[in-house]
Amino acid sequence: MARSGPLLTEAQWKKIAPLLPRPPKQRKGGRPWIDKPSKMNEAAFQAAIDEVAAASSRLLHSLETNALPRNREEEAAKAKARAAARFGD
């Protein structure tokens, strides 16, 4: 689902522009100081997070297996036996 246009119109930008924080002035140049993600990209970023979460949820719920569930205690005992055989404890 690629977007073919800007997320906000010029009129919307004019309304929110005064609300956006201005970056602090730098004393010695270099990269600007940033402590939070850009407010302009926050909506797009949150939408992308939601889409990825939904896709991964659908993937996890669609996976199937024919294997029996494992018992944690049995698997731990097998691992200890393998370690004892390998390291001689």
Residue pairs with C-beta under 8 A, 6 or more apart in sequence:
1 51
7 43
7 44
8 16
20 39
20 40
21 39
23 32
23 33
23 34
24 32
24 33
26 32
26 33
37 45
83 89
